[in-house]
Amino acid sequence: MLKILKVAIVTSFFYSLAQPINAYAGAIFERLPIQINADEKYVFYSHGLIVEGTNPTPTNPRWGIYDFPKVKAALASERYNLIAYHREKKTKLREFARKLAADVDLLIKRGVKPENISLVGFSRGGEITILASSYIKSTAINIVLLATCSDFMKGHPEFTVVGNFHSIYETTDGNGSCQFIIEQSDKVKTMQEIAISTGEEHGAFYRPLAEWVVPVKAWLEG
């Protein structure tokens, strides 16, 4: 059984970086670019449920504003192309997951190496990312889940991942470790998981906090 490399990161470790990160210099696409460069990296970020619709900065009464534009800006990098769809309200998970899988298949057909393709998903976007991973079935792509793994996924055959798997969860959030995802997946090449403790529950991923942005970008750029 593949063992998770766990790294617990507490807020004090990032004291100097604890403020939200506002912007990076990379290009951000709202859809798959027309021009595909085979030698470049491509990253898909899938947002949480609350952003579905027309408002990019919706507010949750418990966790505050989900700042989708700032999250995208923080995740952008000159080392890869960031693609972040703004999904329509009541998006059907499996249909959108198949769209992501089709996008990945197209990139591979255009010459992009699977290891240069990453899917990042938060919460509902993480569910979509898991499903897309199972449709792609490439053991070379990179999967990053943020506060995604929930008990309802246990024992469900659709919720398996392939490739190089990464996970970050907040210790005060209801969605915890992805250990059980590993136990029900048989095509994972590598696994790293980080636990952060900001005290902001699910809302820790509503804004680009350094506690999760820094390790995610290290994975994506590495």
C-alpha positions in Angstrom: 0.0 0.0 0.0 1.3 3.4 -0.9 2.1 5.5 2.1 1.4 9.2 2.4 4.2 11.5 3.1 2.6 13.8 5.6 3.9 17.3 6.3 2.2 19.3 9.0 2.5 23.0 8.5 1.4 25.4 11.2 0.7 29.0 10.9 3.7 30.2 12.8 6.0 28.5 10.2 4.7 31.0 7.6 4.5 34.0 9.9 6.3 36.2 7.5 4.1 34.9 4.6 0.8 34.8 6.5 -0.9 37.6 4.6 -2.8 36.7 1.4 -0.7 36.7 -1.8 -2.2 39.1 -4.3 -0.6 38.5 -7.7 1.9 36.7 -9.7 3.1 37.4 -13.2 1.9 34.4 -15.2 -0.8 34.3 -17.9 -4.3 33.2 -16.8 -6.8 31.6 -19.3 -10.5 31.3 -18.9 -10.6 28.5 -21.5 -8.2 26.2 -23.2 -5.7 28.3 -25.2 -6.1 28.0 -29.0 -2.3 27.9 -29.4 -0.8 24.9 -27.6 3.0 24.8 -27.0 4.1 21.2 -26.6 7.1 22.2 -24.4 5.1 24.2 -21.9 3.2 23.2 -18.7 -0.5 23.4 -18.3 -2.4 23.7 -15.0 -6.2 23.5 -14.6 -7.7 25.1 -11.4 -11.3 24.1 -10.5 -13.0 26.4 -7.9 -15.5 25.5 -5.2 -19.2 25.2 -5.5 -20.0 28.7 -4.2 -18.4 30.4 -7.2 -20.6 28.6 -9.7 -22.7 31.2 -11.5 -21.8 34.7 -12.5 -20.3 36.2 -9.3 -16.5 35.7 -9.0 -16.5 36.9 -5.4 -19.5 35.4 -3.6 -19.8 35.5 0.2 -20.4 32.6 2.5 -22.0 33.7 5.9 -19.5 31.6 7.8 -16.3 31.8 5.8 -16.5 35.2 4.1 -15.7 36.1 0.5 -14.4 33.5 -1.9 -12.0 35.7 -3.9 -11.7 33.7 -7.2 -9.8 36.4 -9.0 -7.1 36.7 -6.3 -6.8 33.0 -6.0 -6.2 32.7 -9.8 -3.7 35.6 -9.6 -1.8 33.9 -6.8 -1.6 30.6 -8.5 -0.4 32.0 -11.8 3.2 31.5 -12.7 5.6 32.2 -15.6 6.5 28.5 -15.5 3.1 27.3 -16.6 -0.2 28.2 -18.2 -3.0 28.5 -15.7 -6.5 27.6 -17.0 -9.4 28.4 -14.6 -12.9 28.0 -15.9 -15.7 29.9 -14.2 -18.4 27.2 -14.1 -22.1 27.8 -14.7 -24.5 27.5 -11.8 -25.7 23.9 -11.2 -22.8 22.5 -13.3 -23.1 18.7 -13.6 -20.0 17.1 -12.1 -19.5 14.2 -14.4 -20.2 16.3 -17.6 -17.6 18.9 -16.5 -15.1 16.3 -15.4 -15.4 14.7 -18.9 -14.7 18.2 -20.4 -11.5 18.5 -18.3 -10.5 15.0 -19.4 -11.1 15.9 -23.0 -9.0 19.1 -22.6 -6.2 17.0 -21.2 -6.5 14.4 -24.0 -6.3 17.3 -26.5 -3.1 18.7 -24.9 -1.5 15.2 -25.0 -2.5 14.8 -28.7 -0.9 18.2 -29.4 2.4 16.9 -27.9 2.2 18.1 -24.3 3.8 15.5 -22.0 1.3 14.1 -19.4 3.8 14.9 -16.6 3.5 18.6 -17.6 -0.2 18.6 -17.0 -1.7 19.3 -13.6 -5.3 19.4 -12.3 -5.9 21.4 -9.1 -9.3 21.3 -7.4 -10.8 22.8 -4.2 -13.8 21.2 -2.6 -16.5 20.7 -5.3 -13.7 21.5 -7.8 -11.7 18.7 -6.2 -14.6 16.3 -6.7 -14.5 17.2 -10.4 -10.8 16.8 -10.5 -11.0 13.3 -9.0 -13.6 12.3 -11.6 -11.5 13.8 -14.4 -8.5 11.9 -13.2 -10.4 8.6 -13.4 -11.5 9.4 -16.9 -8.0 10.4 -18.1 -6.3 7.3 -16.7 -2.8 8.6 -17.2 -0.4 7.7 -14.5 1.9 10.6 -15.4 -0.4 13.6 -14.7 -0.4 15.5 -11.5 -3.4 15.8 -9.2 -3.7 18.4 -6.4 -6.7 18.3 -4.1 -7.5 21.1 -1.7 -10.0 20.4 1.2 -11.7 17.8 -1.0 -11.7 14.3 0.7 -15.1 13.8 2.4 -16.5 10.7 4.0 -19.2 10.2 1.3 -16.4 9.3 -1.1 -15.4 6.2 0.9 -15.9 3.0 -0.9 -17.3 4.8 -4.0 -15.6 3.4 -7.1 -15.7 6.7 -9.0 -13.6 8.4 -6.4 -10.2 7.1 -7.2 -7.1 8.9 -8.5 -4.2 8.2 -10.8 -0.8 9.7 -11.4 1.1 11.9 -9.0 -1.2 12.8 -6.1 -1.0 15.7 -3.8 -3.4 16.8 -1.0 -3.7 19.8 1.3 -6.3 19.9 4.1 -7.1 22.3 6.9 -7.2 20.7 10.4 -10.3 22.7 11.4 -12.2 21.7 8.3 -14.7 18.9 7.9 -12.9 17.5 4.8 -9.7 15.9 6.1 -7.0 13.5 5.0 -7.1 11.8 1.6 -5.6 8.5 3.1 -8.8 6.6 2.2 -8.6 7.8 -1.4 -5.2 6.2 -1.7 -6.5 3.0 -0.2 -9.2 2.7 -2.9 -6.9 3.8 -5.7 -4.4 1.4 -7.4 -2.8 3.7 -10.0 -1.1 6.3 -7.9 2.6 6.8 -8.6 3.5 9.2 -5.7 1.7 10.9 -2.9 2.3 13.9 -0.7 -0.1 15.4 1.8 0.1 18.5 3.9 -2.0 19.5 6.9 -2.3 23.2 7.6 -3.8 24.9 10.7 -5.0 28.4 10.0 -8.2 28.1 12.1 -10.3 29.3 9.1 -11.9 25.9 8.4 -13.1 25.5 4.8 -12.6 29.3 4.2 -8.8 28.8 4.4 -9.0 28.1 0.6 -11.4 31.0 -0.2 -8.4 33.3 -0.3 -4.8 32.8 -1.4 -3.2 32.2 2.0 0.5 31.4 1.8 0.0 28.2 3.9 -1.5 26.4 0.9 -0.4 28.6 -2.1 3.3 28.2 -1.4 3.4 24.4 -1.4 0.9 24.1 -4.3 3.1 26.3 -6.5 6.2 24.4 -5.4 4.5 21.2 -6.6 3.3 22.8 -9.9 6.6 24.5 -10.7 8.9 21.7 -9.6 
